[in-house]
Protein backbone atom coordinates (compact mmCIF):
# COMPACT_ATOMS: atom_id res chain seq x y z
CA UNK A 1 0.00 0.00 0.00
CA UNK A 2 1.32 3.42 -0.92
CA UNK A 3 2.22 5.56 2.08
CA UNK A 4 0.71 9.02 1.90
CA UNK A 5 2.93 11.80 3.24
CA UNK A 6 1.42 14.37 5.55
CA UNK A 7 1.78 17.32 3.18
CA UNK A 8 3.18 18.17 -0.25
CA UNK A 9 2.71 21.81 -1.10
CA UNK A 10 0.78 22.47 -4.28
CA UNK A 11 3.59 24.65 -5.63
CA UNK A 12 6.17 21.84 -5.46
CA UNK A 13 7.00 19.28 -8.15
CA UNK A 14 7.37 15.90 -6.47
CA UNK A 15 7.74 12.93 -8.82
CA UNK A 16 8.81 10.34 -6.25
CA UNK A 17 6.31 8.04 -4.58
CA UNK A 18 8.93 6.88 -2.03
CA UNK A 19 8.06 9.42 0.65
CA UNK A 20 7.38 8.40 4.23
CA UNK A 21 4.46 9.08 6.51
CA UNK A 22 4.25 12.50 8.19
CA UNK A 23 6.83 14.09 5.92
CA UNK A 24 6.23 17.71 4.90
CA UNK A 25 7.49 19.10 1.60
CA UNK A 26 7.00 22.82 1.35
CA UNK A 27 6.67 25.17 -1.61
CA UNK A 28 8.95 25.34 -4.67
CA UNK A 29 10.69 22.02 -4.02
CA UNK A 30 11.66 19.56 -6.77
CA UNK A 31 11.99 15.85 -5.97
CA UNK A 32 12.98 13.52 -8.84
CA UNK A 33 11.32 10.10 -9.32
CA UNK A 34 13.88 7.74 -7.75
CA UNK A 35 14.63 9.75 -4.62
CA UNK A 36 13.75 8.13 -1.28
CA UNK A 37 12.63 10.24 1.68
CA UNK A 38 11.84 8.69 5.06
CA UNK A 39 9.19 9.39 7.67
CA UNK A 40 8.61 12.54 9.70
CA UNK A 41 10.94 14.70 7.60
CA UNK A 42 10.64 18.44 7.04
CA UNK A 43 11.76 19.55 3.59
CA UNK A 44 11.63 23.34 3.52
CA UNK A 45 11.09 25.56 0.48
CA UNK A 46 13.41 25.76 -2.53
CA UNK A 47 15.00 22.33 -1.99
CA UNK A 48 16.09 20.20 -4.95
CA UNK A 49 16.50 16.43 -4.51
CA UNK A 50 17.98 14.40 -7.36
CA UNK A 51 17.34 10.71 -8.20
CA UNK A 52 20.12 8.83 -6.41
CA UNK A 53 19.45 10.40 -3.02
CA UNK A 54 18.48 8.55 0.16
CA UNK A 55 17.08 10.46 3.13
CA UNK A 56 16.30 8.73 6.43
CA UNK A 57 13.66 9.46 9.08
CA UNK A 58 13.29 12.63 11.19
CA UNK A 59 15.48 14.70 8.87
CA UNK A 60 15.22 18.49 8.63
CA UNK A 61 16.41 20.17 5.43
CA UNK A 62 16.14 23.94 5.51
CA UNK A 63 15.63 26.34 2.61
CA UNK A 64 17.87 26.50 -0.43
CA UNK A 65 19.58 23.09 -0.25
CA UNK A 66 20.35 20.90 -3.27
CA UNK A 67 20.96 17.18 -2.82
CA UNK A 68 22.69 15.65 -5.84
CA UNK A 69 23.09 12.06 -6.99
CA UNK A 70 25.22 9.98 -4.63
CA UNK A 71 24.18 11.66 -1.37
CA UNK A 72 22.82 9.66 1.57
CA UNK A 73 21.37 11.32 4.66
CA UNK A 74 20.79 9.04 7.65
CA UNK A 75 18.19 9.48 10.41
CA UNK A 76 17.87 12.56 12.67
CA UNK A 77 20.09 14.84 10.58
CA UNK A 78 19.74 18.63 10.49
CA UNK A 79 20.85 20.48 7.34
CA UNK A 80 20.83 24.27 7.66
CA UNK A 81 19.81 26.88 5.08
CA UNK A 82 21.83 27.09 1.85
CA UNK A 83 24.17 24.20 2.66
CA UNK A 84 25.99 23.27 -0.56
CA UNK A 85 26.65 19.63 -1.40
CA UNK A 86 28.89 18.60 -4.31
CA UNK A 87 29.37 15.25 -6.07
CA UNK A 88 32.08 15.87 -8.69
CA UNK A 89 35.63 16.90 -7.77
CA UNK A 90 36.45 18.14 -11.27
CA UNK A 91 33.22 19.38 -12.84
CA UNK A 92 33.08 20.39 -16.50
CA UNK A 93 30.06 21.55 -18.43
CA UNK A 94 28.47 18.64 -20.34
CA UNK A 95 31.11 16.20 -19.06
CA UNK A 96 29.73 13.53 -16.74
CA UNK A 97 31.70 11.04 -14.62
CA UNK A 98 30.83 7.35 -14.84
CA UNK A 99 29.99 7.43 -11.13
CA UNK A 100 29.35 10.42 -8.92
CA UNK A 101 31.23 10.64 -5.63
CA UNK A 102 29.31 9.29 -2.65
CA UNK A 103 28.68 11.55 0.33
CA UNK A 104 27.29 10.15 3.58
CA UNK A 105 25.86 12.19 6.44
CA UNK A 106 25.51 9.83 9.38
CA UNK A 107 22.77 9.72 12.00
CA UNK A 108 22.29 12.71 14.29
CA UNK A 109 24.73 15.03 12.52
CA UNK A 110 24.04 18.77 12.14
CA UNK A 111 25.34 20.93 9.30
CA UNK A 112 25.24 24.69 9.80
CA UNK A 113 23.95 27.30 7.36
CA UNK A 114 26.00 28.16 4.25
CA UNK A 115 28.46 25.30 4.74
CA UNK A 116 30.05 23.63 1.70
CA UNK A 117 30.83 19.91 1.59
CA UNK A 118 33.31 18.58 -0.94
CA UNK A 119 32.35 15.32 -2.65
CA UNK A 120 33.06 11.84 -1.36
CA UNK A 121 33.27 12.57 2.37
CA UNK A 122 31.61 11.17 5.48
CA UNK A 123 30.07 13.43 8.12
CA UNK A 124 30.25 11.33 11.28
CA UNK A 125 27.36 10.50 13.58
CA UNK A 126 26.30 13.30 15.96
CA UNK A 127 28.99 15.62 14.62
CA UNK A 128 28.42 19.35 14.14
CA UNK A 129 29.60 21.43 11.18
CA UNK A 130 29.71 25.13 12.05
CA UNK A 131 27.95 27.69 9.85
CA UNK A 132 29.92 28.81 6.80
CA UNK A 133 32.48 26.01 7.02
CA UNK A 134 34.13 24.30 4.05
CA UNK A 135 34.47 20.58 4.74
CA UNK A 136 37.26 18.99 2.71
CA UNK A 137 37.69 15.63 4.48
CA UNK A 138 35.82 13.17 6.68
CA UNK A 139 34.45 14.47 9.97
CA UNK A 140 34.81 11.98 12.86
CA UNK A 141 31.81 11.01 15.00
CA UNK A 142 30.84 13.63 17.61
CA UNK A 143 33.41 16.15 16.32
CA UNK A 144 32.69 19.90 16.10
CA UNK A 145 34.34 21.43 13.03
CA UNK A 146 34.51 25.04 11.83
CA UNK A 147 36.43 27.14 9.32
CA UNK A 148 37.80 26.98 5.77
CA UNK A 149 39.04 24.32 5.60
CA UNK A 150 37.07 22.98 8.53
CA UNK A 151 39.10 21.78 11.53
CA UNK A 152 38.09 20.14 14.77
CA UNK A 153 37.65 22.53 17.69
CA UNK A 154 35.90 20.19 20.12
CA UNK A 155 33.59 17.24 20.59
CA UNK A 156 29.85 17.35 21.25
CA UNK A 157 28.30 16.15 24.51
CA UNK A 158 31.71 16.12 26.18
CA UNK A 159 32.45 17.17 29.75
CA UNK A 160 35.59 19.29 29.92
CA UNK A 161 37.78 18.74 32.95
CA UNK A 162 39.86 21.91 33.53
CA UNK A 163 43.55 21.38 34.13
CA UNK A 164 43.52 23.52 37.27
CA UNK A 165 41.46 20.77 38.90
CA UNK A 166 44.71 18.82 39.05
CA UNK A 167 47.14 21.54 40.13
CA UNK A 168 50.86 20.89 40.48
CA UNK A 169 51.74 19.19 43.73
CA UNK A 170 54.86 20.25 45.62
CA UNK A 171 55.15 17.01 47.59
CA UNK A 172 56.49 13.61 46.67
CA UNK A 173 53.09 11.96 47.26
CA UNK A 174 51.15 10.77 44.24
CA UNK A 175 47.48 11.66 43.92
CA UNK A 176 45.11 9.58 41.77
CA UNK A 177 41.80 11.00 40.50
CA UNK A 178 39.02 8.81 39.11
CA UNK A 179 37.71 10.41 35.91
CA UNK A 180 34.42 8.52 35.72
CA UNK A 181 34.87 7.30 32.16
CA UNK A 182 36.09 3.84 31.20
CA UNK A 183 37.86 3.36 34.52
CA UNK A 184 40.52 5.87 33.44
CA UNK A 185 42.46 7.81 36.07
CA UNK A 186 44.59 10.94 36.24
CA UNK A 187 47.80 10.63 38.23
CA UNK A 188 49.50 13.65 39.78
CA UNK A 189 53.06 12.41 39.96
CA UNK A 190 55.61 13.62 42.50
CA UNK A 191 56.99 17.10 41.82
CA UNK A 192 60.25 18.19 43.41
CA UNK A 193 61.26 21.83 42.75
CA UNK A 194 64.36 23.60 43.96
CA UNK A 195 66.62 26.47 42.90
CA UNK A 196 68.11 24.38 40.11
CA UNK A 197 64.72 23.60 38.51
CA UNK A 198 62.03 20.97 38.92
CA UNK A 199 62.01 17.20 38.81
CA UNK A 200 59.21 14.69 38.47
CA UNK A 201 59.45 10.93 38.41
CA UNK A 202 57.51 7.68 38.33
CA UNK A 203 58.57 4.34 39.75
CA UNK A 204 57.17 1.41 37.83
CA UNK A 205 55.91 -0.44 40.90
CA UNK A 206 54.80 2.55 42.96
CA UNK A 207 53.35 5.15 40.57
CA UNK A 208 52.36 3.38 37.36
CA UNK A 209 49.27 1.14 37.08
CA UNK A 210 51.15 -1.39 34.91
CA UNK A 211 54.67 -2.40 33.97
CA UNK A 212 55.42 -0.84 30.54
CA UNK A 213 56.74 -3.00 27.71
CA UNK A 214 57.00 -0.23 25.14
CA UNK A 215 57.25 3.54 25.00
CA UNK A 216 56.98 6.11 22.23
CA UNK A 217 56.71 9.87 22.00
CA UNK A 218 54.78 12.22 19.72
CA UNK A 219 55.95 15.71 18.75
CA UNK A 220 55.86 18.34 15.97
CA UNK A 221 52.12 17.80 15.53
CA UNK A 222 50.37 20.74 13.81
CA UNK A 223 47.63 22.18 16.01
CA UNK A 224 44.91 21.29 13.50
CA UNK A 225 45.84 17.59 13.36
CA UNK A 226 44.13 14.82 15.33
CA UNK A 227 45.82 11.69 16.62
CA UNK A 228 44.52 8.59 18.33
CA UNK A 229 40.92 8.08 17.23
CA UNK A 230 40.98 4.43 18.22
CA UNK A 231 40.52 2.04 21.11
CA UNK A 232 42.39 -1.05 22.26
CA UNK A 233 40.98 -4.41 23.24
CA UNK A 234 43.72 -5.22 25.76
CA UNK A 235 46.43 -2.56 25.70
CA UNK A 236 46.88 -0.18 28.65
CA UNK A 237 48.44 3.25 28.12
CA UNK A 238 49.89 5.96 30.34
CA UNK A 239 50.25 9.44 28.78
CA UNK A 240 52.45 12.27 30.04
CA UNK A 241 52.77 15.57 28.17
CA UNK A 242 56.31 16.36 29.31
CA UNK A 243 56.32 19.64 27.41
CA UNK A 244 53.56 21.92 26.13
CA UNK A 245 49.94 20.77 26.20
CA UNK A 246 47.53 18.42 24.51
CA UNK A 247 43.81 17.74 24.90
CA UNK A 248 42.68 14.12 25.31
CA UNK A 249 39.10 12.91 24.78
CA UNK A 250 38.07 9.70 26.56
CA UNK A 251 34.92 7.83 25.50
CA UNK A 252 33.54 4.55 26.86
CA UNK A 253 30.51 4.56 24.49
CA UNK A 254 28.33 6.03 27.28
CA UNK A 255 30.28 8.95 28.76
CA UNK A 256 32.69 11.30 27.00
CA UNK A 257 35.14 13.54 28.86
CA UNK A 258 38.04 15.76 27.84
CA UNK A 259 41.23 16.22 29.84
CA UNK A 260 43.99 18.77 29.27
CA UNK A 261 47.50 17.49 29.88
CA UNK A 262 49.56 20.64 30.40
CA UNK A 263 51.77 19.80 33.37
CA UNK A 264 54.78 17.49 33.13
CA UNK A 265 53.83 15.67 36.31
CA UNK A 266 50.31 14.75 35.17
CA UNK A 267 49.89 11.21 33.88
CA UNK A 268 46.72 9.89 32.24
CA UNK A 269 45.97 6.18 32.55
CA UNK A 270 43.80 4.92 29.66
CA UNK A 271 42.33 1.48 30.21
CA UNK A 272 41.48 -0.96 27.43
CA UNK A 273 38.07 -0.58 25.75
CA UNK A 274 38.28 3.22 25.89
CA UNK A 275 38.09 5.32 22.73
CA UNK A 276 40.89 7.90 22.86
CA UNK A 277 41.56 11.05 20.84
CA UNK A 278 44.43 13.54 21.16
CA UNK A 279 44.12 16.99 19.61
CA UNK A 280 44.86 20.69 20.15
CA UNK A 281 48.58 20.02 20.39
CA UNK A 282 50.54 23.11 21.34
CA UNK A 283 53.40 23.89 18.96
CA UNK A 284 55.97 22.68 21.52
CA UNK A 285 54.03 19.63 22.74
CA UNK A 286 55.95 16.46 23.51
CA UNK A 287 53.65 13.58 24.45
CA UNK A 288 55.21 10.49 26.04
CA UNK A 289 53.17 7.26 25.88
CA UNK A 290 53.94 4.15 27.95
CA UNK A 291 52.26 0.96 26.69
CA UNK A 292 51.65 -2.34 28.46
CA UNK A 293 52.66 -4.50 25.48
CA UNK A 294 54.32 -4.41 22.09
CA UNK A 295 52.63 -3.17 18.95
CA UNK A 296 49.80 -5.46 17.80
CA UNK A 297 47.62 -4.21 14.92
CA UNK A 298 44.93 -6.76 15.81
CA UNK A 299 44.45 -5.08 19.19
CA UNK A 300 43.25 -1.83 17.60
CA UNK A 301 39.64 -0.81 17.02
CA UNK A 302 39.80 2.06 14.51
CA UNK A 303 36.15 2.58 13.59
CA UNK A 304 33.86 4.20 16.16
CA UNK A 305 30.82 2.16 15.10
CA UNK A 306 32.88 -1.00 15.52
CA UNK A 307 33.94 0.26 18.95
CA UNK A 308 30.39 0.81 20.19
CA UNK A 309 29.42 -2.62 18.83
CA UNK A 310 32.40 -4.21 20.61
CA UNK A 311 31.45 -2.55 23.90
CA UNK A 312 27.84 -3.71 23.67
CA UNK A 313 28.41 -7.24 22.33
CA UNK A 314 32.08 -8.05 22.96
CA UNK A 315 32.45 -8.94 19.30
CA UNK A 316 33.39 -7.23 16.03
C-alpha positions as CSV (number, residue, x, y, z in Angstrom):
1,X,0.0,0.0,0.0
2,X,1.3,3.4,-0.9
3,X,2.2,5.6,2.1
4,X,0.7,9.0,1.9
5,X,2.9,11.8,3.2
6,X,1.4,14.4,5.5
7,X,1.8,17.3,3.2
8,X,3.2,18.2,-0.3
9,X,2.7,21.8,-1.1
10,X,0.8,22.5,-4.3
11,X,3.6,24.7,-5.6
12,X,6.2,21.8,-5.5
13,X,7.0,19.3,-8.1
14,X,7.4,15.9,-6.5
15,X,7.7,12.9,-8.8
16,X,8.8,10.3,-6.2
17,X,6.3,8.0,-4.6
18,X,8.9,6.9,-2.0
19,X,8.1,9.4,0.6
20,X,7.4,8.4,4.2
21,X,4.5,9.1,6.5
22,X,4.2,12.5,8.2
23,X,6.8,14.1,5.9
24,X,6.2,17.7,4.9
25,X,7.5,19.1,1.6
26,X,7.0,22.8,1.4
27,X,6.7,25.2,-1.6
28,X,8.9,25.3,-4.7
29,X,10.7,22.0,-4.0
30,X,11.7,19.6,-6.8
31,X,12.0,15.8,-6.0
32,X,13.0,13.5,-8.8
33,X,11.3,10.1,-9.3
34,X,13.9,7.7,-7.8
35,X,14.6,9.8,-4.6
36,X,13.7,8.1,-1.3
37,X,12.6,10.2,1.7
38,X,11.8,8.7,5.1
39,X,9.2,9.4,7.7
40,X,8.6,12.5,9.7
41,X,10.9,14.7,7.6
42,X,10.6,18.4,7.0
43,X,11.8,19.5,3.6
44,X,11.6,23.3,3.5
45,X,11.1,25.6,0.5
46,X,13.4,25.8,-2.5
47,X,15.0,22.3,-2.0
48,X,16.1,20.2,-5.0
49,X,16.5,16.4,-4.5
50,X,18.0,14.4,-7.4
51,X,17.3,10.7,-8.2
52,X,20.1,8.8,-6.4
53,X,19.4,10.4,-3.0
54,X,18.5,8.6,0.2
55,X,17.1,10.5,3.1
56,X,16.3,8.7,6.4
57,X,13.7,9.5,9.1
58,X,13.3,12.6,11.2
59,X,15.5,14.7,8.9
60,X,15.2,18.5,8.6
61,X,16.4,20.2,5.4
62,X,16.1,23.9,5.5
63,X,15.6,26.3,2.6
64,X,17.9,26.5,-0.4
65,X,19.6,23.1,-0.2
66,X,20.3,20.9,-3.3
67,X,21.0,17.2,-2.8
68,X,22.7,15.6,-5.8
69,X,23.1,12.1,-7.0
70,X,25.2,10.0,-4.6
71,X,24.2,11.7,-1.4
72,X,22.8,9.7,1.6
73,X,21.4,11.3,4.7
74,X,20.8,9.0,7.6
75,X,18.2,9.5,10.4
76,X,17.9,12.6,12.7
77,X,20.1,14.8,10.6
78,X,19.7,18.6,10.5
79,X,20.8,20.5,7.3
80,X,20.8,24.3,7.7
81,X,19.8,26.9,5.1
82,X,21.8,27.1,1.9
83,X,24.2,24.2,2.7
84,X,26.0,23.3,-0.6
85,X,26.6,19.6,-1.4
86,X,28.9,18.6,-4.3
87,X,29.4,15.3,-6.1
88,X,32.1,15.9,-8.7
89,X,35.6,16.9,-7.8
90,X,36.5,18.1,-11.3
91,X,33.2,19.4,-12.8
92,X,33.1,20.4,-16.5
93,X,30.1,21.6,-18.4
94,X,28.5,18.6,-20.3
95,X,31.1,16.2,-19.1
96,X,29.7,13.5,-16.7
97,X,31.7,11.0,-14.6
98,X,30.8,7.3,-14.8
99,X,30.0,7.4,-11.1
100,X,29.4,10.4,-8.9
101,X,31.2,10.6,-5.6
102,X,29.3,9.3,-2.6
103,X,28.7,11.6,0.3
104,X,27.3,10.1,3.6
105,X,25.9,12.2,6.4
106,X,25.5,9.8,9.4
107,X,22.8,9.7,12.0
108,X,22.3,12.7,14.3
109,X,24.7,15.0,12.5
110,X,24.0,18.8,12.1
111,X,25.3,20.9,9.3
112,X,25.2,24.7,9.8
113,X,24.0,27.3,7.4
114,X,26.0,28.2,4.3
115,X,28.5,25.3,4.7
116,X,30.0,23.6,1.7
117,X,30.8,19.9,1.6
118,X,33.3,18.6,-0.9
119,X,32.3,15.3,-2.7
120,X,33.1,11.8,-1.4
121,X,33.3,12.6,2.4
122,X,31.6,11.2,5.5
123,X,30.1,13.4,8.1
124,X,30.3,11.3,11.3
125,X,27.4,10.5,13.6
126,X,26.3,13.3,16.0
127,X,29.0,15.6,14.6
128,X,28.4,19.4,14.1
129,X,29.6,21.4,11.2
130,X,29.7,25.1,12.0
131,X,28.0,27.7,9.8
132,X,29.9,28.8,6.8
133,X,32.5,26.0,7.0
134,X,34.1,24.3,4.0
135,X,34.5,20.6,4.7
136,X,37.3,19.0,2.7
137,X,37.7,15.6,4.5
138,X,35.8,13.2,6.7
139,X,34.5,14.5,10.0
140,X,34.8,12.0,12.9
141,X,31.8,11.0,15.0
142,X,30.8,13.6,17.6
143,X,33.4,16.2,16.3
144,X,32.7,19.9,16.1
145,X,34.3,21.4,13.0
146,X,34.5,25.0,11.8
147,X,36.4,27.1,9.3
148,X,37.8,27.0,5.8
149,X,39.0,24.3,5.6
150,X,37.1,23.0,8.5
151,X,39.1,21.8,11.5
152,X,38.1,20.1,14.8
153,X,37.6,22.5,17.7
154,X,35.9,20.2,20.1
155,X,33.6,17.2,20.6
156,X,29.8,17.3,21.3
157,X,28.3,16.1,24.5
158,X,31.7,16.1,26.2
159,X,32.4,17.2,29.7
160,X,35.6,19.3,29.9
161,X,37.8,18.7,33.0
162,X,39.9,21.9,33.5
163,X,43.6,21.4,34.1
164,X,43.5,23.5,37.3
165,X,41.5,20.8,38.9
166,X,44.7,18.8,39.0
167,X,47.1,21.5,40.1
168,X,50.9,20.9,40.5
169,X,51.7,19.2,43.7
170,X,54.9,20.2,45.6
171,X,55.1,17.0,47.6
172,X,56.5,13.6,46.7
173,X,53.1,12.0,47.3
174,X,51.1,10.8,44.2
175,X,47.5,11.7,43.9
176,X,45.1,9.6,41.8
177,X,41.8,11.0,40.5
178,X,39.0,8.8,39.1
179,X,37.7,10.4,35.9
180,X,34.4,8.5,35.7
181,X,34.9,7.3,32.2
182,X,36.1,3.8,31.2
183,X,37.9,3.4,34.5
184,X,40.5,5.9,33.4
185,X,42.5,7.8,36.1
186,X,44.6,10.9,36.2
187,X,47.8,10.6,38.2
188,X,49.5,13.6,39.8
189,X,53.1,12.4,40.0
190,X,55.6,13.6,42.5
191,X,57.0,17.1,41.8
192,X,60.3,18.2,43.4
193,X,61.3,21.8,42.7
194,X,64.4,23.6,44.0
195,X,66.6,26.5,42.9
196,X,68.1,24.4,40.1
197,X,64.7,23.6,38.5
198,X,62.0,21.0,38.9
199,X,62.0,17.2,38.8
200,X,59.2,14.7,38.5
201,X,59.4,10.9,38.4
202,X,57.5,7.7,38.3
203,X,58.6,4.3,39.7
204,X,57.2,1.4,37.8
205,X,55.9,-0.4,40.9
206,X,54.8,2.5,43.0
207,X,53.3,5.1,40.6
208,X,52.4,3.4,37.4
209,X,49.3,1.1,37.1
210,X,51.2,-1.4,34.9
211,X,54.7,-2.4,34.0
212,X,55.4,-0.8,30.5
213,X,56.7,-3.0,27.7
214,X,57.0,-0.2,25.1
215,X,57.2,3.5,25.0
216,X,57.0,6.1,22.2
217,X,56.7,9.9,22.0
218,X,54.8,12.2,19.7
219,X,56.0,15.7,18.8
220,X,55.9,18.3,16.0
221,X,52.1,17.8,15.5
222,X,50.4,20.7,13.8
223,X,47.6,22.2,16.0
224,X,44.9,21.3,13.5
225,X,45.8,17.6,13.4
226,X,44.1,14.8,15.3
227,X,45.8,11.7,16.6
228,X,44.5,8.6,18.3
229,X,40.9,8.1,17.2
230,X,41.0,4.4,18.2
231,X,40.5,2.0,21.1
232,X,42.4,-1.0,22.3
233,X,41.0,-4.4,23.2
234,X,43.7,-5.2,25.8
235,X,46.4,-2.6,25.7
236,X,46.9,-0.2,28.6
237,X,48.4,3.2,28.1
238,X,49.9,6.0,30.3
239,X,50.2,9.4,28.8
240,X,52.5,12.3,30.0
241,X,52.8,15.6,28.2
242,X,56.3,16.4,29.3
243,X,56.3,19.6,27.4
244,X,53.6,21.9,26.1
245,X,49.9,20.8,26.2
246,X,47.5,18.4,24.5
247,X,43.8,17.7,24.9
248,X,42.7,14.1,25.3
249,X,39.1,12.9,24.8
250,X,38.1,9.7,26.6
251,X,34.9,7.8,25.5
252,X,33.5,4.5,26.9
253,X,30.5,4.6,24.5
254,X,28.3,6.0,27.3
255,X,30.3,8.9,28.8
256,X,32.7,11.3,27.0
257,X,35.1,13.5,28.9
258,X,38.0,15.8,27.8
259,X,41.2,16.2,29.8
260,X,44.0,18.8,29.3
261,X,47.5,17.5,29.9
262,X,49.6,20.6,30.4
263,X,51.8,19.8,33.4
264,X,54.8,17.5,33.1
265,X,53.8,15.7,36.3
266,X,50.3,14.7,35.2
267,X,49.9,11.2,33.9
268,X,46.7,9.9,32.2
269,X,46.0,6.2,32.5
270,X,43.8,4.9,29.7
271,X,42.3,1.5,30.2
272,X,41.5,-1.0,27.4
273,X,38.1,-0.6,25.8
274,X,38.3,3.2,25.9
275,X,38.1,5.3,22.7
276,X,40.9,7.9,22.9
277,X,41.6,11.1,20.8
278,X,44.4,13.5,21.2
279,X,44.1,17.0,19.6
280,X,44.9,20.7,20.1
281,X,48.6,20.0,20.4
282,X,50.5,23.1,21.3
283,X,53.4,23.9,19.0
284,X,56.0,22.7,21.5
285,X,54.0,19.6,22.7
286,X,55.9,16.5,23.5
287,X,53.7,13.6,24.5
288,X,55.2,10.5,26.0
289,X,53.2,7.3,25.9
290,X,53.9,4.2,27.9
291,X,52.3,1.0,26.7
292,X,51.7,-2.3,28.5
293,X,52.7,-4.5,25.5
294,X,54.3,-4.4,22.1
295,X,52.6,-3.2,19.0
296,X,49.8,-5.5,17.8
297,X,47.6,-4.2,14.9
298,X,44.9,-6.8,15.8
299,X,44.4,-5.1,19.2
300,X,43.3,-1.8,17.6
301,X,39.6,-0.8,17.0
302,X,39.8,2.1,14.5
303,X,36.1,2.6,13.6
304,X,33.9,4.2,16.2
305,X,30.8,2.2,15.1
306,X,32.9,-1.0,15.5
307,X,33.9,0.3,18.9
308,X,30.4,0.8,20.2
309,X,29.4,-2.6,18.8
310,X,32.4,-4.2,20.6
311,X,31.5,-2.5,23.9
312,X,27.8,-3.7,23.7
313,X,28.4,-7.2,22.3
314,X,32.1,-8.0,23.0
315,X,32.5,-8.9,19.3
316,X,33.4,-7.2,16.0
